[in-house]
């Protein structure tokens, strides 16, 4: 090797040595994977990393996974409850904001008064009237946590368990897979239920959730997701000016306990008609008695599409930021909740106080109380079958 070649080689050797030294000093509590090396030459590589988020009272560690796509959008997801702790997407100017409510630390999520911020919901999303159901001739009694009813899986639903996690970058997208075995009898539900939840932050700014479950005895399953969205940025005002479209001609009316009556009622001439984009606040205080059981929107819409077909459910536009949220799923129904019970008593991320109707939830699922309504689509899962549900929250700006 001549002197000129040696001079050219020396800077590369120095750079490589520095990289090795830096890698040896990186913390063991966090790992990172990417489609290409995370260097200045490849700033848009999709990555997934994780770090410690806190410790449960029994000593088990909770981790937070950060999914970052090739466009810079970012989702933070906890192994506790499968919680989407933050979700940053751009507005019309490209500015990133966190658009989901939540907490900066684990203690907030362990507070028994926290209302399912960002959580994975199961075994049964929504309400089961009287906390009982009969399946194949046997009656099962569930935990009550919503008056006389069971809500979102009971006292310790899937939002309050520690999931096993595995992260990877697949096809240029960061992917987090969470797994949990719900034992036979947990919260009163029959069967050992093996559950998998796969979160993908896609390159076109969609957070995609794919749920699967299997059982060893007949049971019921209704899994969904419960982020509280404020497209203007979490803690930034209310959602009453957001324009809502719901692809639905009918709802399932409820009684005063928010349990469906069994009727399927057209939305024509009611404050539940969102077939044309309408401001959420335009009719939220309408005297319609079923609406005021909420009080305000906390109801189930029957979506206009064949059973099991993936399709658009709802579209929300936040006029000031220009952010648009489109919700799609293969589930038959959508629960729209307008944050009616947020009341200023919870302080979230960045010290933001969460006021009434400062966020909305859009939860693709089966109908509430389906196990007790023979005319509703079945939620039964038998041995040998696989429950499957895909939910996509896609973000853009206009």
Residue pairs with C-beta under 8 A, 6 or more apart in sequence:
1 9
27 51
29 51
29 52
30 49
30 50
30 51
31 49
31 50
31 167
32 38
32 47
32 48
32 49
33 47
33 48
33 49
33 167
33 168
33 169
34 42
34 45
34 46
34 47
34 48
34 169
35 45
35 46
35 169
35 172
36 42
36 45
37 45
38 45
38 47
44 70
44 71
44 72
45 70
46 68
46 69
46 70
46 169
46 172
46 173
46 174
46 201
46 203
47 66
47 67
47 68
47 169
47 174
48 65
48 66
48 67
48 68
48 167
48 168
48 169
48 174
48 175
48 176
49 65
49 66
49 167
50 63
50 64
50 65
50 66
50 165
50 167
51 63
51 64
51 66
52 61
52 62
52 63
52 64
53 62
53 63
53 64
53 78
53 79
53 80
53 85
53 105
53 106
54 61
54 62
54 80
54 105
54 106
54 107
55 61
55 62
55 106
56 62
56 80
56 106
56 110
56 162
57 110
60 162
62 78
62 79
62 80
62 106
62 162
63 78
63 79
63 165
64 76
64 77
64 78
64 79
64 85
65 76
65 77
65 78
65 79
65 165
65 167
65 176
66 74
66 75
66 76
67 74
67 75
67 76
67 77
67 167
67 174
67 175
67 176
67 199
67 200
67 201
68 74
68 174
68 201
69 173
69 174
69 201
69 202
69 203
69 205
70 172
70 203
71 90
71 203
71 205
72 90
72 96
73 88
73 89
73 90
73 96
73 201
73 205
73 395
74 86
74 87
74 88
74 96
74 201
75 84
75 86
75 87
75 88
75 199
75 201
75 207
76 84
76 85
76 86
76 87
77 83
77 84
77 85
77 176
77 199
78 85
78 106
78 109
79 162
79 163
79 164
79 165
79 178
80 106
80 109
80 160
80 161
80 162
80 163
81 109
81 118
81 119
81 120
81 158
81 159
81 160
81 161
81 163
82 119
82 120
82 158
82 159
82 163
82 178
82 197
82 199
83 102
83 109
83 117
83 118
83 119
83 120
83 159
84 100
84 102
84 118
84 199
84 207
84 225
84 227
85 100
85 102
85 103
85 118
86 98
86 100
86 102
86 349
87 98
87 99
87 100
87 207
87 227
88 96
88 97
88 98
88 99
89 96
89 97
89 99
89 205
89 323
89 395
90 96
90 205
90 323
90 395
90 397
91 97
91 321
91 322
91 323
91 397
92 321
92 322
92 323
92 397
92 398
97 232
97 233
97 234
97 236
97 321
98 233
98 234
98 349
99 229
99 230
99 231
99 232
99 233
99 234
99 323
99 395
100 117
100 118
100 227
100 228
100 229
100 230
100 234
100 359
101 117
101 118
101 227
101 228
101 230
101 234
101 235
101 348
101 349
101 354
101 358
101 359
102 108
102 109
102 117
102 118
102 228
102 234
102 348
102 349
103 109
103 114
103 117
103 348
103 349
104 348
104 349
104 350
108 114
108 348
109 117
113 345
113 346
114 346
115 228
115 341
115 342
115 346
116 152
116 159
116 226
117 226
117 227
117 228
117 348
118 226
118 227
118 228
119 152
119 158
119 159
119 225
119 226
120 158
120 159
120 163
120 178
120 197
120 223
120 225
120 226
121 152
121 153
121 157
121 158
121 159
121 223
121 224
121 225
121 226
121 363
122 153
122 157
122 158
122 182
122 195
122 221
122 222
122 223
122 224
123 153
123 157
123 158
123 182
123 186
123 187
123 189
123 193
123 219
123 220
123 221
123 222
123 223
124 150
124 152
124 153
124 189
124 220
124 221
124 222
124 371
124 379
125 152
125 153
125 222
125 223
125 224
125 226
125 335
125 363
125 365
125 366
126 151
126 152
126 222
126 224
126 300
126 335
126 363
126 365
126 367
126 368
126 369
127 146
127 149
127 150
127 151
127 257
127 258
127 259
127 368
127 369
128 142
128 149
128 150
128 368
128 369
128 371
128 372
129 148
129 149
129 257
129 259
129 369
129 372
130 148
130 149
130 372
131 141
131 142
131 143
131 144
131 148
131 149
131 150
131 188
132 139
132 140
132 141
132 142
132 372
133 139
133 140
133 142
133 220
133 371
133 372
134 140
134 371
134 372
135 190
135 218
135 219
135 220
135 371
135 380
136 218
138 190
140 188
140 189
140 190
141 188
142 150
142 154
142 187
142 188
142 189
143 150
143 154
143 155
143 156
143 187
143 188
144 150
145 151
145 152
145 154
145 155
147 257
148 257
149 257
149 259
150 187
150 188
152 159
152 226
153 159
153 187
154 187
154 188
155 187
156 186
156 187
157 187
158 180
158 182
158 195
158 223
159 226
161 180
161 182
163 178
163 179
163 180
163 197
164 178
164 179
164 180
165 176
165 177
165 178
165 179
166 176
166 177
166 179
167 174
167 175
167 176
167 177
168 174
168 175
168 177
169 175
170 200
172 203
173 200
173 201
173 202
173 203
174 200
174 201
175 198
175 199
175 200
176 198
176 199
176 200
177 196
177 197
177 198
177 199
178 196
178 197
178 198
178 199
179 194
179 195
179 196
179 197
180 194
180 195
181 192
181 193
181 194
181 195
182 189
182 192
182 193
182 194
182 195
183 192
184 190
184 191
184 192
184 216
184 217
189 219
189 220
190 217
190 218
190 219
191 215
191 216
191 217
191 218
191 219
191 381
192 215
192 216
192 217
193 213
193 214
193 215
193 219
193 221
193 381
194 213
194 214
194 215
195 211
195 212
195 213
195 223
196 211
196 212
196 213
197 209
197 210
197 211
197 223
198 209
198 210
198 211
199 207
199 208
199 209
200 206
200 207
200 208
200 209
200 210
201 207
201 208
202 208
204 394
205 394
205 395
205 396
206 392
206 393
206 394
206 395
207 392
207 393
207 394
207 395
208 390
208 391
208 392
208 393
209 225
209 390
209 391
209 392
210 388
210 389
210 390
210 391
211 223
211 387
211 388
211 389
211 390
211 391
212 386
212 387
212 388
212 389
213 221
213 223
213 381
213 386
213 387
214 381
214 383
214 385
214 386
214 387
215 221
215 381
215 382
215 383
215 385
216 383
217 383
218 380
218 381
218 382
218 383
219 380
219 381
220 370
220 371
220 379
220 380
220 381
221 379
221 381
221 387
222 365
222 366
222 370
222 379
223 365
223 387
223 389
224 331
224 335
224 363
224 364
224 365
224 389
224 391
225 363
225 364
225 391
225 393
226 361
226 363
227 361
227 393
228 339
228 342
228 359
228 360
228 361
229 239
229 316
229 325
229 359
229 360
229 361
229 362
230 236
230 237
230 239
230 358
230 359
230 360
231 239
231 242
231 316
231 317
231 318
231 321
231 323
231 324
231 325
232 318
232 320
232 321
232 323
233 321
234 348
234 349
234 350
234 352
234 359
235 348
235 349
235 350
235 352
235 353
235 354
235 358
237 358
238 281
238 355
238 356
238 357
238 358
239 280
239 318
239 338
239 339
239 357
239 358
239 359
239 360
240 279
240 280
240 281
240 284
240 357
241 279
241 280
241 281
241 318
241 319
241 320
242 279
242 280
242 316
242 317
242 318
242 319
242 360
243 277
243 278
243 279
243 280
243 316
243 317
243 319
244 274
244 277
244 278
244 279
244 280
244 314
244 315
244 316
244 336
245 274
245 275
245 276
245 277
245 278
245 314
245 315
245 316
246 274
246 275
246 301
246 313
246 314
246 334
246 336
247 275
247 303
247 304
247 305
247 311
247 312
247 313
247 314
248 267
248 274
248 275
248 301
248 302
248 303
248 304
248 313
248 334
249 266
249 267
249 268
249 275
249 302
249 304
250 264
250 265
250 266
250 267
250 301
250 302
251 264
251 265
251 267
251 270
251 272
251 299
251 300
251 301
251 302
252 260
252 261
252 262
252 263
252 264
252 265
252 299
252 300
252 302
252 333
252 367
252 368
252 376
253 260
253 261
253 263
253 265
253 290
254 260
254 261
254 290
254 293
254 299
254 300
254 368
255 261
255 293
256 293
258 293
258 294
258 298
258 368
259 368
259 369
260 300
260 367
260 368
260 369
260 373
260 376
262 373
262 375
262 376
264 302
264 375
267 273
267 274
267 275
267 301
270 288
270 291
271 283
271 284
271 286
271 288
271 291
272 291
272 299
272 301
274 301
274 314
277 315
277 317
280 297
280 338
280 360
281 357
283 291
284 291
284 296
284 297
284 338
284 357
285 296
286 292
290 299
291 297
291 299
294 338
294 340
295 340
296 338
296 340
296 357
297 336
297 337
297 338
297 340
298 335
298 336
298 337
298 338
298 340
299 335
299 336
300 333
300 334
300 335
300 365
300 367
300 368
301 313
301 333
301 334
301 335
301 336
302 332
302 333
302 367
303 311
303 313
303 331
303 332
303 333
303 334
305 311
307 332
307 377
308 330
309 330
310 328
310 329
310 330
310 390
311 328
311 329
311 330
312 326
312 327
312 328
313 327
313 328
313 329
313 334
313 362
313 364
314 325
314 326
314 327
314 334
314 336
314 362
315 324
315 325
315 326
315 327
316 324
316 325
316 327
316 360
316 362
317 323
317 324
317 398
318 324
321 397
322 397
322 398
323 395
323 396
323 397
324 395
324 396
324 397
324 398
325 362
325 393
325 394
325 395
326 392
326 393
326 394
326 395
326 396
327 334
327 362
327 364
327 391
327 392
327 393
327 394
328 391
328 392
328 394
329 364
329 389
329 390
329 391
329 392
330 388
330 389
330 390
331 364
331 365
331 366
331 389
331 391
332 366
332 367
332 377
333 364
333 365
333 366
333 367
334 362
334 363
334 364
334 365
335 361
335 362
335 363
335 365
335 368
336 360
336 361
336 362
336 363
337 360
337 361
337 363
338 357
338 360
339 356
339 357
339 358
339 359
339 360
339 361
340 356
340 357
341 356
342 354
342 355
342 356
342 357
342 358
342 359
343 355
343 356
344 353
344 354
344 355
344 356
346 353
346 354
347 353
347 354
348 354
362 393
364 389
364 391
366 376
366 377
366 379
367 373
367 376
367 377
369 376
370 376
370 377
370 378
370 379
371 379
371 380
381 387
